[in-house]
Amino acid sequence: MNLPKDQPIETSDEAAPSVLASHALCIAKVREHVYGAGRLQPELVAQDDACDLGRWLRGEAAVLRHRPEYWRAVVAHANFHKCAAEVVRLANEGRRTEAESVLAAGGPLRMASKALVESVSDLKRALDNKEAADPEMSALDLLQLPVRLILGWRGGSLSTPAQAGRGRT
């Protein structure tokens, strides 16, 4: 299976343009690597704190670390880097067909990219709306949020204890 090198990359006008441009460049570099135009190391690609988006998440966006939108973006970003590193590893092992299938539209990397763009868009909207403060969240809520978020992706609820008491999810 051959992928066109100019295959479009999912983007959103509502997301942080510069960090998403960096994300798109990362996808392009991985694609080039699969087709032999680059030399990447999976260990470096897997690092989610070395790119512009990772620095943005740990910097400006971290003011929303008490919000589910923040943790969705952090987890989606880490998952994207994991998938990208897998593509690089497969290509380095000479398993180009498998690397192409992970990279293909509808494949794991593209799905991870889509989830990342959507989560960053949500986070950017929250930043733009200056919704950084949620007075109903206690310190305990903040500590439990990452765990609830992960469990929520396994079928549980993403509601905070304060929201659950009001009947919201």
TORTORMI-535215 format. One record per residue: residue number from 1; y, x, z of N, C-alpha, C in turn. Coordinates in steps of 0.1 Angstrom, whole numbers. Atoms other than C-alpha are relative to their C-alpha. Example, Ala and Ser with C-alpha at 12.3 -4.5 7.8 and 13.67 -1.06 7.14 Angstrom:
num:1 | n.c2:-12 | n.c1:9 | n.c3:0 | ca.c2:-45 | ca.c1:123 | ca.c3:78 | c.c2:12 | c.c1:9 | c.c3:0
num:2 | n.c2:-11 | n.c1:-9 | n.c3:0 | ca.c2:-11 | ca.c1:137 | ca.c3:71 | c.c2:11 | c.c1:-8 | c.c3:8
***
This chain:
num:1 | n.c2:-12 | n.c1:9 | n.c3:0 | ca.c2:0 | ca.c1:0 | ca.c3:0 | c.c2:12 | c.c1:9 | c.c3:0
num:2 | n.c2:-13 | n.c1:-7 | n.c3:1 | ca.c2:34 | ca.c1:14 | ca.c3:-10 | c.c2:11 | c.c1:-9 | c.c3:4
num:3 | n.c2:-12 | n.c1:7 | n.c3:-4 | ca.c2:66 | ca.c1:3 | ca.c3:7 | c.c2:12 | c.c1:5 | c.c3:-8
num:4 | n.c2:-13 | n.c1:-5 | n.c3:6 | ca.c2:99 | ca.c1:5 | ca.c3:-12 | c.c2:8 | c.c1:6 | c.c3:10
num:5 | n.c2:-8 | n.c1:-7 | n.c3:-10 | ca.c2:121 | ca.c1:30 | ca.c3:5 | c.c2:13 | c.c1:-7 | c.c3:3
num:6 | n.c2:-12 | n.c1:7 | n.c3:-3 | ca.c2:150 | ca.c1:7 | ca.c3:2 | c.c2:-2 | c.c1:-14 | c.c3:6
num:7 | n.c2:3 | n.c1:13 | n.c3:-7 | ca.c2:133 | ca.c1:-22 | ca.c3:21 | c.c2:11 | c.c1:-3 | c.c3:10
num:8 | n.c2:-11 | n.c1:3 | n.c3:-10 | ca.c2:160 | ca.c1:-40 | ca.c3:41 | c.c2:-4 | c.c1:1 | c.c3:14
num:9 | n.c2:2 | n.c1:-1 | n.c3:-14 | ca.c2:164 | ca.c1:-35 | ca.c3:78 | c.c2:7 | c.c1:-11 | c.c3:7
num:10 | n.c2:-6 | n.c1:11 | n.c3:-7 | ca.c2:170 | ca.c1:-64 | ca.c3:101 | c.c2:13 | c.c1:5 | c.c3:8
num:11 | n.c2:-12 | n.c1:-3 | n.c3:-8 | ca.c2:206 | ca.c1:-63 | ca.c3:115 | c.c2:6 | c.c1:-14 | c.c3:4
num:12 | n.c2:-8 | n.c1:12 | n.c3:-4 | ca.c2:229 | ca.c1:-88 | ca.c3:132 | c.c2:14 | c.c1:4 | c.c3:2
num:13 | n.c2:-15 | n.c1:-3 | n.c3:-1 | ca.c2:267 | ca.c1:-90 | ca.c3:130 | c.c2:4 | c.c1:-1 | c.c3:14
num:14 | n.c2:-4 | n.c1:3 | n.c3:-14 | ca.c2:267 | ca.c1:-101 | ca.c3:167 | c.c2:-3 | c.c1:12 | c.c3:9
num:15 | n.c2:5 | n.c1:-11 | n.c3:-8 | ca.c2:251 | ca.c1:-69 | ca.c3:179 | c.c2:10 | c.c1:12 | c.c3:-1
num:16 | n.c2:-9 | n.c1:-11 | n.c3:-1 | ca.c2:268 | ca.c1:-36 | ca.c3:188 | c.c2:-3 | c.c1:8 | c.c3:-13
num:17 | n.c2:2 | n.c1:-6 | n.c3:14 | ca.c2:273 | ca.c1:-22 | ca.c3:152 | c.c2:-4 | c.c1:15 | c.c3:0
num:18 | n.c2:3 | n.c1:-14 | n.c3:1 | ca.c2:272 | ca.c1:15 | ca.c3:159 | c.c2:-13 | c.c1:4 | c.c3:6
num:19 | n.c2:13 | n.c1:-3 | n.c3:-6 | ca.c2:241 | ca.c1:15 | ca.c3:181 | c.c2:-11 | c.c1:-6 | c.c3:-9
num:20 | n.c2:10 | n.c1:5 | n.c3:9 | ca.c2:223 | ca.c1:-7 | ca.c3:156 | c.c2:0 | c.c1:8 | c.c3:-13
num:21 | n.c2:0 | n.c1:-9 | n.c3:11 | ca.c2:234 | ca.c1:15 | ca.c3:128 | c.c2:-9 | c.c1:12 | c.c3:3
num:22 | n.c2:9 | n.c1:-11 | n.c3:-4 | ca.c2:217 | ca.c1:43 | ca.c3:147 | c.c2:-15 | c.c1:-4 | c.c3:0
num:23 | n.c2:14 | n.c1:6 | n.c3:0 | ca.c2:186 | ca.c1:21 | ca.c3:151 | c.c2:-5 | c.c1:0 | c.c3:-15
num:24 | n.c2:4 | n.c1:1 | n.c3:14 | ca.c2:185 | ca.c1:15 | ca.c3:113 | c.c2:-2 | c.c1:14 | c.c3:-6
num:25 | n.c2:3 | n.c1:-13 | n.c3:5 | ca.c2:188 | ca.c1:52 | ca.c3:107 | c.c2:-13 | c.c1:6 | c.c3:5
num:26 | n.c2:13 | n.c1:-4 | n.c3:-6 | ca.c2:158 | ca.c1:58 | ca.c3:130 | c.c2:-11 | c.c1:-5 | c.c3:-9
num:27 | n.c2:10 | n.c1:6 | n.c3:9 | ca.c2:138 | ca.c1:34 | ca.c3:109 | c.c2:-1 | c.c1:7 | c.c3:-13
num:28 | n.c2:-1 | n.c1:-8 | n.c3:13 | ca.c2:149 | ca.c1:52 | ca.c3:77 | c.c2:-7 | c.c1:13 | c.c3:2
num:29 | n.c2:6 | n.c1:-14 | n.c3:-2 | ca.c2:139 | ca.c1:86 | ca.c3:92 | c.c2:-15 | c.c1:-1 | c.c3:1
num:30 | n.c2:14 | n.c1:2 | n.c3:-2 | ca.c2:105 | ca.c1:72 | ca.c3:102 | c.c2:-7 | c.c1:-3 | c.c3:-14
num:31 | n.c2:5 | n.c1:3 | n.c3:13 | ca.c2:100 | ca.c1:58 | ca.c3:67 | c.c2:0 | c.c1:12 | c.c3:-9
num:32 | n.c2:0 | n.c1:-13 | n.c3:7 | ca.c2:110 | ca.c1:91 | ca.c3:51 | c.c2:-11 | c.c1:9 | c.c3:4
num:33 | n.c2:10 | n.c1:-9 | n.c3:-5 | ca.c2:86 | ca.c1:109 | ca.c3:73 | c.c2:-14 | c.c1:-4 | c.c3:-6
num:34 | n.c2:13 | n.c1:5 | n.c3:6 | ca.c2:57 | ca.c1:87 | ca.c3:61 | c.c2:-2 | c.c1:4 | c.c3:-14
num:35 | n.c2:0 | n.c1:-4 | n.c3:15 | ca.c2:66 | ca.c1:95 | ca.c3:25 | c.c2:2 | c.c1:15 | c.c3:-2
num:36 | n.c2:0 | n.c1:-14 | n.c3:2 | ca.c2:67 | ca.c1:132 | ca.c3:32 | c.c2:14 | c.c1:7 | c.c3:-1
num:37 | n.c2:-13 | n.c1:-6 | n.c3:2 | ca.c2:105 | ca.c1:137 | ca.c3:32 | c.c2:6 | c.c1:5 | c.c3:14
num:38 | n.c2:-5 | n.c1:-4 | n.c3:-13 | ca.c2:108 | ca.c1:145 | ca.c3:69 | c.c2:-10 | c.c1:6 | c.c3:9
num:39 | n.c2:10 | n.c1:-5 | n.c3:-10 | ca.c2:92 | ca.c1:163 | ca.c3:98 | c.c2:4 | c.c1:-5 | c.c3:14
num:40 | n.c2:-3 | n.c1:5 | n.c3:-13 | ca.c2:92 | ca.c1:144 | ca.c3:130 | c.c2:-12 | c.c1:2 | c.c3:9
num:41 | n.c2:10 | n.c1:-1 | n.c3:-10 | ca.c2:73 | ca.c1:148 | ca.c3:162 | c.c2:-1 | c.c1:-12 | c.c3:8
num:42 | n.c2:2 | n.c1:13 | n.c3:-7 | ca.c2:58 | ca.c1:117 | ca.c3:179 | c.c2:6 | c.c1:1 | c.c3:14
num:43 | n.c2:-5 | n.c1:-1 | n.c3:-14 | ca.c2:67 | ca.c1:130 | ca.c3:214 | c.c2:15 | c.c1:-2 | c.c3:0
num:44 | n.c2:-15 | n.c1:1 | n.c3:0 | ca.c2:104 | ca.c1:132 | ca.c3:204 | c.c2:4 | c.c1:-14 | c.c3:-4
num:45 | n.c2:-3 | n.c1:13 | n.c3:5 | ca.c2:104 | ca.c1:99 | ca.c3:186 | c.c2:-2 | c.c1:-10 | c.c3:11
num:46 | n.c2:3 | n.c1:9 | n.c3:-11 | ca.c2:89 | ca.c1:82 | ca.c3:217 | c.c2:10 | c.c1:0 | c.c3:11
num:47 | n.c2:-10 | n.c1:0 | n.c3:-10 | ca.c2:118 | ca.c1:92 | ca.c3:238 | c.c2:11 | c.c1:-10 | c.c3:-2
num:48 | n.c2:-10 | n.c1:11 | n.c3:2 | ca.c2:140 | ca.c1:61 | ca.c3:242 | c.c2:13 | c.c1:3 | c.c3:7
num:49 | n.c2:-13 | n.c1:-2 | n.c3:-6 | ca.c2:168 | ca.c1:78 | ca.c3:260 | c.c2:8 | c.c1:11 | c.c3:-7
num:50 | n.c2:-7 | n.c1:-11 | n.c3:7 | ca.c2:178 | ca.c1:104 | ca.c3:234 | c.c2:8 | c.c1:-6 | c.c3:-12
num:51 | n.c2:-7 | n.c1:6 | n.c3:12 | ca.c2:192 | ca.c1:80 | ca.c3:207 | c.c2:13 | c.c1:-7 | c.c3:5
num:52 | n.c2:-13 | n.c1:7 | n.c3:-3 | ca.c2:226 | ca.c1:62 | ca.c3:206 | c.c2:-3 | c.c1:-13 | c.c3:7
num:53 | n.c2:3 | n.c1:13 | n.c3:-6 | ca.c2:210 | ca.c1:29 | ca.c3:215 | c.c2:-4 | c.c1:2 | c.c3:14
num:54 | n.c2:5 | n.c1:-3 | n.c3:-14 | ca.c2:192 | ca.c1:44 | ca.c3:245 | c.c2:12 | c.c1:4 | c.c3:9
num:55 | n.c2:-11 | n.c1:-4 | n.c3:-8 | ca.c2:224 | ca.c1:60 | ca.c3:257 | c.c2:10 | c.c1:-12 | c.c3:3
num:56 | n.c2:-8 | n.c1:12 | n.c3:-2 | ca.c2:243 | ca.c1:27 | ca.c3:252 | c.c2:-6 | c.c1:-9 | c.c3:11
num:57 | n.c2:7 | n.c1:8 | n.c3:-10 | ca.c2:217 | ca.c1:8 | ca.c3:272 | c.c2:2 | c.c1:6 | c.c3:14
num:58 | n.c2:-2 | n.c1:-6 | n.c3:-13 | ca.c2:220 | ca.c1:33 | ca.c3:300 | c.c2:14 | c.c1:2 | c.c3:5
num:59 | n.c2:-14 | n.c1:-2 | n.c3:-3 | ca.c2:257 | ca.c1:35 | ca.c3:298 | c.c2:8 | c.c1:-13 | c.c3:1
num:60 | n.c2:-8 | n.c1:12 | n.c3:0 | ca.c2:280 | ca.c1:7 | ca.c3:288 | c.c2:-7 | c.c1:-13 | c.c3:3
num:61 | n.c2:7 | n.c1:12 | n.c3:-2 | ca.c2:254 | ca.c1:-20 | ca.c3:288 | c.c2:-7 | c.c1:-1 | c.c3:14
num:62 | n.c2:7 | n.c1:1 | n.c3:-13 | ca.c2:240 | ca.c1:-11 | ca.c3:322 | c.c2:7 | c.c1:-8 | c.c3:10
num:63 | n.c2:-7 | n.c1:9 | n.c3:-10 | ca.c2:267 | ca.c1:-32 | ca.c3:339 | c.c2:-7 | c.c1:-13 | c.c3:1
num:64 | n.c2:7 | n.c1:13 | n.c3:0 | ca.c2:244 | ca.c1:-61 | ca.c3:330 | c.c2:-15 | c.c1:2 | c.c3:4
num:65 | n.c2:13 | n.c1:-3 | n.c3:-4 | ca.c2:213 | ca.c1:-45 | ca.c3:345 | c.c2:-6 | c.c1:-11 | c.c3:10
num:66 | n.c2:5 | n.c1:11 | n.c3:-8 | ca.c2:210 | ca.c1:-75 | ca.c3:368 | c.c2:-4 | c.c1:-12 | c.c3:-8
num:67 | n.c2:2 | n.c1:11 | n.c3:9 | ca.c2:206 | ca.c1:-98 | ca.c3:338 | c.c2:-13 | c.c1:1 | c.c3:-8
num:68 | n.c2:13 | n.c1:0 | n.c3:8 | ca.c2:173 | ca.c1:-107 | ca.c3:320 | c.c2:3 | c.c1:6 | c.c3:-14
num:69 | n.c2:-3 | n.c1:-5 | n.c3:13 | ca.c2:191 | ca.c1:-99 | ca.c3:287 | c.c2:-1 | c.c1:15 | c.c3:-1
num:70 | n.c2:0 | n.c1:-14 | n.c3:0 | ca.c2:195 | ca.c1:-63 | ca.c3:297 | c.c2:-15 | c.c1:5 | c.c3:0
num:71 | n.c2:14 | n.c1:-5 | n.c3:-1 | ca.c2:158 | ca.c1:-58 | ca.c3:307 | c.c2:-8 | c.c1:-4 | c.c3:-13
num:72 | n.c2:6 | n.c1:3 | n.c3:13 | ca.c2:147 | ca.c1:-76 | ca.c3:275 | c.c2:3 | c.c1:11 | c.c3:-10
num:73 | n.c2:-4 | n.c1:-11 | n.c3:9 | ca.c2:167 | ca.c1:-50 | ca.c3:255 | c.c2:-6 | c.c1:13 | c.c3:3
num:74 | n.c2:6 | n.c1:-13 | n.c3:-4 | ca.c2:154 | ca.c1:-21 | ca.c3:275 | c.c2:-15 | c.c1:1 | c.c3:-3
num:75 | n.c2:14 | n.c1:0 | n.c3:4 | ca.c2:118 | ca.c1:-31 | ca.c3:271 | c.c2:-2 | c.c1:-1 | c.c3:-15
num:76 | n.c2:2 | n.c1:1 | n.c3:15 | ca.c2:122 | ca.c1:-40 | ca.c3:234 | c.c2:3 | c.c1:14 | c.c3:-6
num:77 | n.c2:-4 | n.c1:-13 | n.c3:5 | ca.c2:139 | ca.c1:-6 | ca.c3:229 | c.c2:-12 | c.c1:10 | c.c3:2
num:78 | n.c2:12 | n.c1:-9 | n.c3:-3 | ca.c2:110 | ca.c1:13 | ca.c3:246 | c.c2:-12 | c.c1:-3 | c.c3:-9
num:79 | n.c2:11 | n.c1:4 | n.c3:9 | ca.c2:85 | ca.c1:-7 | ca.c3:226 | c.c2:2 | c.c1:5 | c.c3:-14
num:80 | n.c2:-3 | n.c1:-5 | n.c3:13 | ca.c2:103 | ca.c1:1 | ca.c3:194 | c.c2:-3 | c.c1:15 | c.c3:-2
num:81 | n.c2:2 | n.c1:-14 | n.c3:0 | ca.c2:102 | ca.c1:38 | ca.c3:202 | c.c2:-15 | c.c1:4 | c.c3:0
num:82 | n.c2:14 | n.c1:-2 | n.c3:0 | ca.c2:65 | ca.c1:36 | ca.c3:210 | c.c2:-7 | c.c1:-3 | c.c3:-13
num:83 | n.c2:6 | n.c1:3 | n.c3:13 | ca.c2:57 | ca.c1:19 | ca.c3:177 | c.c2:4 | c.c1:11 | c.c3:-10
num:84 | n.c2:-5 | n.c1:-10 | n.c3:9 | ca.c2:79 | ca.c1:44 | ca.c3:158 | c.c2:-8 | c.c1:13 | c.c3:2
num:85 | n.c2:7 | n.c1:-12 | n.c3:-3 | ca.c2:61 | ca.c1:73 | ca.c3:175 | c.c2:-15 | c.c1:-1 | c.c3:-6
num:86 | n.c2:14 | n.c1:3 | n.c3:5 | ca.c2:27 | ca.c1:57 | ca.c3:165 | c.c2:0 | c.c1:2 | c.c3:-15
num:87 | n.c2:-1 | n.c1:-2 | n.c3:15 | ca.c2:38 | ca.c1:57 | ca.c3:128 | c.c2:1 | c.c1:14 | c.c3:-3
num:88 | n.c2:-1 | n.c1:-14 | n.c3:2 | ca.c2:48 | ca.c1:93 | ca.c3:130 | c.c2:-13 | c.c1:7 | c.c3:3
num:89 | n.c2:13 | n.c1:-6 | n.c3:-3 | ca.c2:15 | ca.c1:102 | ca.c3:147 | c.c2:-10 | c.c1:-2 | c.c3:-11
num:90 | n.c2:9 | n.c1:3 | n.c3:10 | ca.c2:-5 | ca.c1:85 | ca.c3:121 | c.c2:3 | c.c1:8 | c.c3:-13
num:91 | n.c2:-4 | n.c1:-7 | n.c3:12 | ca.c2:15 | ca.c1:101 | ca.c3:93 | c.c2:-4 | c.c1:15 | c.c3:2
num:92 | n.c2:3 | n.c1:-14 | n.c3:-2 | ca.c2:11 | ca.c1:135 | ca.c3:109 | c.c2:-15 | c.c1:3 | c.c3:-1
num:93 | n.c2:15 | n.c1:-2 | n.c3:0 | ca.c2:-27 | ca.c1:130 | ca.c3:111 | c.c2:-5 | c.c1:-3 | c.c3:-15
num:94 | n.c2:4 | n.c1:3 | n.c3:14 | ca.c2:-27 | ca.c1:122 | ca.c3:73 | c.c2:-5 | c.c1:-14 | c.c3:-2
num:95 | n.c2:5 | n.c1:14 | n.c3:1 | ca.c2:-34 | ca.c1:85 | ca.c3:79 | c.c2:12 | c.c1:-8 | c.c3:-5
num:96 | n.c2:-12 | n.c1:6 | n.c3:6 | ca.c2:-6 | ca.c1:74 | ca.c3:56 | c.c2:-2 | c.c1:-15 | c.c3:-2
num:97 | n.c2:2 | n.c1:14 | n.c3:2 | ca.c2:-21 | ca.c1:40 | ca.c3:48 | c.c2:1 | c.c1:-8 | c.c3:13
num:98 | n.c2:-2 | n.c1:6 | n.c3:-13 | ca.c2:-23 | ca.c1:31 | ca.c3:84 | c.c2:14 | c.c1:0 | c.c3:5
num:99 | n.c2:-14 | n.c1:-1 | n.c3:-3 | ca.c2:12 | ca.c1:44 | ca.c3:90 | c.c2:8 | c.c1:-10 | c.c3:-8
num:100 | n.c2:-7 | n.c1:10 | n.c3:9 | ca.c2:24 | ca.c1:22 | ca.c3:61 | c.c2:-2 | c.c1:-14 | c.c3:5
num:101 | n.c2:2 | n.c1:14 | n.c3:-5 | ca.c2:8 | ca.c1:-9 | ca.c3:76 | c.c2:7 | c.c1:-2 | c.c3:13
num:102 | n.c2:-8 | n.c1:2 | n.c3:-12 | ca.c2:25 | ca.c1:-3 | ca.c3:109 | c.c2:15 | c.c1:-2 | c.c3:-3
num:103 | n.c2:-14 | n.c1:0 | n.c3:4 | ca.c2:58 | ca.c1:2 | ca.c3:91 | c.c2:4 | c.c1:-12 | c.c3:-9
num:104 | n.c2:-2 | n.c1:11 | n.c3:10 | ca.c2:54 | ca.c1:-27 | ca.c3:66 | c.c2:7 | c.c1:-12 | c.c3:7
num:105 | n.c2:-6 | n.c1:12 | n.c3:-4 | ca.c2:73 | ca.c1:-59 | ca.c3:68 | c.c2:-11 | c.c1:-9 | c.c3:7
num:106 | n.c2:10 | n.c1:8 | n.c3:-8 | ca.c2:55 | ca.c1:-81 | ca.c3:94 | c.c2:-9 | c.c1:9 | c.c3:8
num:107 | n.c2:8 | n.c1:-9 | n.c3:-8 | ca.c2:39 | ca.c1:-50 | ca.c3:109 | c.c2:6 | c.c1:3 | c.c3:14
num:108 | n.c2:-4 | n.c1:-2 | n.c3:-14 | ca.c2:42 | ca.c1:-38 | ca.c3:145 | c.c2:14 | c.c1:6 | c.c3:1
num:109 | n.c2:-13 | n.c1:-6 | n.c3:-1 | ca.c2:72 | ca.c1:-16 | ca.c3:139 | c.c2:12 | c.c1:-9 | c.c3:-4
num:110 | n.c2:-10 | n.c1:9 | n.c3:5 | ca.c2:92 | ca.c1:-42 | ca.c3:120 | c.c2:2 | c.c1:-11 | c.c3:10
num:111 | n.c2:-1 | n.c1:10 | n.c3:-10 | ca.c2:84 | ca.c1:-68 | ca.c3:146 | c.c2:7 | c.c1:5 | c.c3:13
num:112 | n.c2:-6 | n.c1:-6 | n.c3:-12 | ca.c2:94 | ca.c1:-45 | ca.c3:174 | c.c2:15 | c.c1:2 | c.c3:-3
num:113 | n.c2:-14 | n.c1:-1 | n.c3:4 | ca.c2:126 | ca.c1:-38 | ca.c3:154 | c.c2:8 | c.c1:-13 | c.c3:1
num:114 | n.c2:-6 | n.c1:13 | n.c3:0 | ca.c2:133 | ca.c1:-75 | ca.c3:150 | c.c2:3 | c.c1:-4 | c.c3:15
num:115 | n.c2:-2 | n.c1:4 | n.c3:-14 | ca.c2:128 | ca.c1:-81 | ca.c3:188 | c.c2:11 | c.c1:8 | c.c3:6
num:116 | n.c2:-11 | n.c1:-8 | n.c3:-6 | ca.c2:151 | ca.c1:-52 | ca.c3:196 | c.c2:13 | c.c1:-5 | c.c3:-5
num:117 | n.c2:-13 | n.c1:5 | n.c3:5 | ca.c2:179 | ca.c1:-64 | ca.c3:173 | c.c2:4 | c.c1:-13 | c.c3:7
num:118 | n.c2:-3 | n.c1:13 | n.c3:-7 | ca.c2:176 | ca.c1:-99 | ca.c3:188 | c.c2:4 | c.c1:2 | c.c3:14
num:119 | n.c2:-3 | n.c1:-2 | n.c3:-15 | ca.c2:176 | ca.c1:-86 | ca.c3:224 | c.c2:14 | c.c1:7 | c.c3:1
num:120 | n.c2:-13 | n.c1:-7 | n.c3:0 | ca.c2:206 | ca.c1:-63 | ca.c3:217 | c.c2:11 | c.c1:-9 | c.c3:-3
num:121 | n.c2:-10 | n.c1:10 | n.c3:3 | ca.c2:224 | ca.c1:-91 | ca.c3:201 | c.c2:3 | c.c1:-9 | c.c3:12
num:122 | n.c2:-2 | n.c1:9 | n.c3:-12 | ca.c2:219 | ca.c1:-113 | ca.c3:232 | c.c2:7 | c.c1:8 | c.c3:11
num:123 | n.c2:-7 | n.c1:-8 | n.c3:-10 | ca.c2:230 | ca.c1:-84 | ca.c3:254 | c.c2:14 | c.c1:2 | c.c3:-3
num:124 | n.c2:-14 | n.c1:-2 | n.c3:5 | ca.c2:261 | ca.c1:-78 | ca.c3:233 | c.c2:8 | c.c1:-12 | c.c3:3
num:125 | n.c2:-7 | n.c1:13 | n.c3:-2 | ca.c2:270 | ca.c1:-115 | ca.c3:235 | c.c2:3 | c.c1:-1 | c.c3:15
num:126 | n.c2:-3 | n.c1:1 | n.c3:-14 | ca.c2:267 | ca.c1:-113 | ca.c3:273 | c.c2:11 | c.c1:9 | c.c3:4
num:127 | n.c2:-11 | n.c1:-10 | n.c3:-3 | ca.c2:289 | ca.c1:-82 | ca.c3:274 | c.c2:13 | c.c1:-6 | c.c3:-5
num:128 | n.c2:-12 | n.c1:6 | n.c3:6 | ca.c2:314 | ca.c1:-99 | ca.c3:251 | c.c2:6 | c.c1:-11 | c.c3:8
num:129 | n.c2:-4 | n.c1:12 | n.c3:-7 | ca.c2:315 | ca.c1:-130 | ca.c3:272 | c.c2:4 | c.c1:4 | c.c3:15
num:130 | n.c2:-3 | n.c1:-5 | n.c3:-13 | ca.c2:321 | ca.c1:-109 | ca.c3:303 | c.c2:-8 | c.c1:-7 | c.c3:11
num:131 | n.c2:8 | n.c1:7 | n.c3:-10 | ca.c2:292 | ca.c1:-125 | ca.c3:321 | c.c2:-8 | c.c1:10 | c.c3:8
num:132 | n.c2:6 | n.c1:-10 | n.c3:-7 | ca.c2:284 | ca.c1:-94 | ca.c3:340 | c.c2:-4 | c.c1:-4 | c.c3:14
num:133 | n.c2:2 | n.c1:3 | n.c3:-14 | ca.c2:286 | ca.c1:-110 | ca.c3:374 | c.c2:-8 | c.c1:-14 | c.c3:1
num:134 | n.c2:7 | n.c1:12 | n.c3:-3 | ca.c2:261 | ca.c1:-136 | ca.c3:385 | c.c2:-1 | c.c1:-2 | c.c3:15
num:135 | n.c2:-1 | n.c1:0 | n.c3:-14 | ca.c2:270 | ca.c1:-145 | ca.c3:420 | c.c2:-12 | c.c1:-7 | c.c3:7
num:136 | n.c2:11 | n.c1:7 | n.c3:-6 | ca.c2:239 | ca.c1:-166 | ca.c3:426 | c.c2:-12 | c.c1:10 | c.c3:1
num:137 | n.c2:11 | n.c1:-9 | n.c3:-1 | ca.c2:216 | ca.c1:-135 | ca.c3:423 | c.c2:2 | c.c1:9 | c.c3:12
num:138 | n.c2:0 | n.c1:-8 | n.c3:-12 | ca.c2:208 | ca.c1:-118 | ca.c3:456 | c.c2:-5 | c.c1:14 | c.c3:-3
num:139 | n.c2:6 | n.c1:-13 | n.c3:1 | ca.c2:198 | ca.c1:-82 | ca.c3:461 | c.c2:-15 | c.c1:0 | c.c3:-3
num:140 | n.c2:14 | n.c1:1 | n.c3:3 | ca.c2:162 | ca.c1:-93 | ca.c3:462 | c.c2:-3 | c.c1:-5 | c.c3:-14
num:141 | n.c2:2 | n.c1:4 | n.c3:14 | ca.c2:166 | ca.c1:-111 | ca.c3:429 | c.c2:1 | c.c1:12 | c.c3:-9
num:142 | n.c2:-2 | n.c1:-12 | n.c3:8 | ca.c2:179 | ca.c1:-79 | ca.c3:414 | c.c2:-12 | c.c1:9 | c.c3:0
num:143 | n.c2:11 | n.c1:-9 | n.c3:-1 | ca.c2:150 | ca.c1:-59 | ca.c3:426 | c.c2:-13 | c.c1:-6 | c.c3:-7
num:144 | n.c2:12 | n.c1:6 | n.c3:6 | ca.c2:124 | ca.c1:-84 | ca.c3:414 | c.c2:2 | c.c1:-3 | c.c3:-15
num:145 | n.c2:-2 | n.c1:4 | n.c3:14 | ca.c2:140 | ca.c1:-90 | ca.c3:380 | c.c2:-9 | c.c1:7 | c.c3:-10
num:146 | n.c2:9 | n.c1:-7 | n.c3:10 | ca.c2:121 | ca.c1:-63 | ca.c3:360 | c.c2:-14 | c.c1:-5 | c.c3:1
num:147 | n.c2:14 | n.c1:5 | n.c3:-2 | ca.c2:88 | ca.c1:-75 | ca.c3:375 | c.c2:-1 | c.c1:-14 | c.c3:-6
num:148 | n.c2:0 | n.c1:14 | n.c3:5 | ca.c2:96 | ca.c1:-112 | ca.c3:367 | c.c2:1 | c.c1:0 | c.c3:-15
num:149 | n.c2:-2 | n.c1:-1 | n.c3:15 | ca.c2:107 | ca.c1:-102 | ca.c3:332 | c.c2:-14 | c.c1:3 | c.c3:-6
num:150 | n.c2:13 | n.c1:-5 | n.c3:6 | ca.c2:74 | ca.c1:-84 | ca.c3:325 | c.c2:-10 | c.c1:-12 | c.c3:2
num:151 | n.c2:9 | n.c1:11 | n.c3:-2 | ca.c2:54 | ca.c1:-113 | ca.c3:340 | c.c2:3 | c.c1:-12 | c.c3:-9
num:152 | n.c2:-4 | n.c1:11 | n.c3:8 | ca.c2:74 | ca.c1:-138 | ca.c3:321 | c.c2:-5 | c.c1:2 | c.c3:-15
num:153 | n.c2:5 | n.c1:-2 | n.c3:14 | ca.c2:63 | ca.c1:-122 | ca.c3:288 | c.c2:-15 | c.c1:-2 | c.c3:0
num:154 | n.c2:15 | n.c1:3 | n.c3:0 | ca.c2:27 | ca.c1:-129 | ca.c3:299 | c.c2:-2 | c.c1:-14 | c.c3:4
num:155 | n.c2:2 | n.c1:15 | n.c3:-1 | ca.c2:33 | ca.c1:-166 | ca.c3:302 | c.c2:7 | c.c1:-6 | c.c3:12
num:156 | n.c2:-6 | n.c1:5 | n.c3:-12 | ca.c2:52 | ca.c1:-169 | ca.c3:335 | c.c2:14 | c.c1:-4 | c.c3:-3
num:157 | n.c2:-14 | n.c1:4 | n.c3:2 | ca.c2:88 | ca.c1:-180 | ca.c3:340 | c.c2:9 | c.c1:11 | c.c3:2
num:158 | n.c2:-11 | n.c1:-10 | n.c3:-2 | ca.c2:119 | ca.c1:-159 | ca.c3:337 | c.c2:11 | c.c1:-4 | c.c3:9
num:159 | n.c2:-11 | n.c1:5 | n.c3:-8 | ca.c2:139 | ca.c1:-179 | ca.c3:361 | c.c2:1 | c.c1:8 | c.c3:13
num:160 | n.c2:-3 | n.c1:-7 | n.c3:-12 | ca.c2:155 | ca.c1:-163 | ca.c3:391 | c.c2:-4 | c.c1:-10 | c.c3:11
num:161 | n.c2:3 | n.c1:9 | n.c3:-11 | ca.c2:146 | ca.c1:-177 | ca.c3:426 | c.c2:12 | c.c1:-10 | c.c3:1
num:162 | n.c2:-12 | n.c1:9 | n.c3:-2 | ca.c2:182 | ca.c1:-192 | ca.c3:427 | c.c2:-1 | c.c1:-11 | c.c3:-11
num:163 | n.c2:1 | n.c1:10 | n.c3:11 | ca.c2:176 | ca.c1:-210 | ca.c3:393 | c.c2:-12 | c.c1:-9 | c.c3:3
num:164 | n.c2:12 | n.c1:8 | n.c3:-2 | ca.c2:141 | ca.c1:-221 | ca.c3:403 | c.c2:3 | c.c1:-11 | c.c3:11
num:165 | n.c2:-3 | n.c1:10 | n.c3:-10 | ca.c2:156 | ca.c1:-239 | ca.c3:433 | c.c2:8 | c.c1:-11 | c.c3:-6
num:166 | n.c2:-8 | n.c1:10 | n.c3:6 | ca.c2:179 | ca.c1:-258 | ca.c3:410 | c.c2:-8 | c.c1:-8 | c.c3:-11
num:167 | n.c2:8 | n.c1:7 | n.c3:10 | ca.c2:150 | ca.c1:-268 | ca.c3:387 | c.c2:2 | c.c1:6 | c.c3:-14
num:168 | n.c2:-2 | n.c1:-6 | n.c3:13 | ca.c2:162 | ca.c1:-245 | ca.c3:358 | c.c2:-11 | c.c1:11 | c.c3:-2
num:169 | n.c2:9 | n.c1:-12 | n.c3:3 | ca.c2:139 | ca.c1:-220 | ca.c3:340 | c.c2:7 | c.c1:9 | c.c3:-9
***
